[in-house]
Amino acid sequence: SRLFALTGVPTLVGWRAHEWLWRGDVTPPYRRFDQVANFYRSRSIVEACAFVKENGVTHVAIGTTEREHFPDLDVEHFKRLGSIVVQSGNAMIIEITASVCKS
């Protein structure tokens, strides 16, 4: 959600409590959070691409928050999905290359 606030690029999980308060149902944002968590824990390109296609993901953020939430995060795995378009220190945004998740 911090990226959406600064760029306008939609994110799958924003502030869960905000979504719950506005929509009155906690189920969808928590379900999406679980799906995003599984994506960040993934080690399979096939699984990652399925998530990317299903959700229309165009970019993957890897920064302090993702590293704290997912200490076993495999950065090299996500680099195989595309190119780093922004990097600052240990933080990066990877743009998904369409041909990687084709078919």
C-alpha positions as CSV (number, residue, x, y, z in Angstrom):
1,S,0.0,0.0,0.0
2,R,2.9,2.4,0.5
3,L,3.8,1.9,-3.1
4,F,0.3,2.6,-4.3
5,A,0.2,5.8,-2.2
6,L,3.3,7.1,-3.9
7,T,2.8,5.7,-7.5
8,G,-0.9,5.0,-8.0
9,V,-0.1,1.5,-9.2
10,P,-2.7,-0.8,-7.6
11,T,-1.6,-3.3,-4.9
12,L,-3.2,-6.5,-3.9
13,V,-3.0,-5.9,-0.2
14,G,-3.4,-2.5,1.3
15,W,-4.1,-1.7,4.9
16,R,-6.3,-4.7,5.9
17,A,-8.0,-2.8,8.7
18,H,-8.8,0.0,6.3
19,E,-10.4,-2.4,3.8
20,W,-12.4,-4.1,6.5
21,L,-13.7,-0.8,7.9
22,W,-14.8,0.5,4.5
23,R,-16.2,-2.8,3.2
24,G,-17.5,-4.4,6.5
25,D,-16.0,-7.8,5.7
26,V,-12.6,-8.9,6.8
27,T,-12.5,-12.0,4.6
28,P,-11.3,-10.7,1.2
29,P,-8.3,-8.7,2.4
30,Y,-7.2,-11.5,4.7
31,R,-7.6,-14.1,1.9
32,R,-5.5,-11.8,-0.4
33,F,-2.9,-11.4,2.3
34,D,-2.5,-15.2,2.6
35,Q,-2.2,-15.5,-1.2
36,V,0.4,-12.7,-1.3
37,A,2.3,-14.4,1.5
38,N,2.3,-17.7,-0.4
39,F,3.7,-15.8,-3.4
40,Y,6.5,-14.3,-1.4
41,R,7.3,-17.7,0.1
42,S,7.2,-19.5,-3.3
43,R,10.2,-21.2,-4.8
44,S,8.5,-22.4,-7.9
45,I,8.4,-20.2,-11.1
46,V,5.3,-22.1,-12.2
47,E,3.5,-21.2,-8.9
48,A,4.8,-17.6,-9.0
49,C,3.6,-17.2,-12.6
50,A,0.2,-18.6,-11.8
51,F,-0.2,-16.0,-9.1
52,V,1.1,-13.2,-11.4
53,K,-1.4,-14.2,-14.2
54,E,-4.3,-14.7,-11.9
55,N,-3.9,-11.3,-10.2
56,G,-2.5,-9.2,-13.0
57,V,0.7,-8.5,-11.1
58,T,3.1,-6.2,-13.1
59,H,5.7,-5.5,-10.4
60,V,7.2,-7.2,-7.3
61,A,8.4,-5.1,-4.4
62,I,11.2,-6.4,-2.2
63,G,12.2,-4.1,0.6
64,T,12.5,-3.9,4.4
65,T,8.8,-4.9,5.0
66,E,9.0,-7.9,2.7
67,R,12.3,-9.1,4.2
68,E,10.9,-8.7,7.7
69,H,7.6,-10.5,7.0
70,F,9.3,-13.3,4.9
71,P,12.8,-13.9,6.3
72,D,13.4,-16.8,3.9
73,L,12.5,-14.7,0.9
74,D,14.5,-15.8,-2.1
75,V,15.4,-12.7,-4.0
76,E,17.1,-14.6,-6.9
77,H,13.8,-16.5,-7.4
78,F,12.0,-13.2,-8.0
79,K,14.7,-11.8,-10.2
80,R,14.0,-14.6,-12.6
81,L,10.5,-13.1,-13.2
82,G,11.8,-9.9,-14.7
83,S,14.1,-6.9,-14.4
84,I,15.0,-4.7,-11.6
85,V,13.6,-1.2,-12.5
86,V,14.3,0.6,-9.3
87,Q,16.9,-0.3,-6.6
88,S,18.0,1.6,-3.6
89,G,20.3,-0.3,-1.2
90,N,18.6,-3.6,-0.3
91,A,15.2,-2.5,-1.7
92,M,14.1,-3.1,-5.3
93,I,11.1,-3.2,-7.6
94,I,11.1,-5.9,-10.2
95,E,9.0,-5.5,-13.3
96,I,7.5,-8.8,-14.5
97,T,8.6,-9.7,-18.0
98,A,5.5,-11.0,-19.8
99,S,7.4,-13.7,-21.7
100,V,8.6,-15.3,-18.5
101,C,5.1,-16.2,-17.4
102,K,3.7,-16.8,-20.9
103,S,1.5,-19.8,-21.7
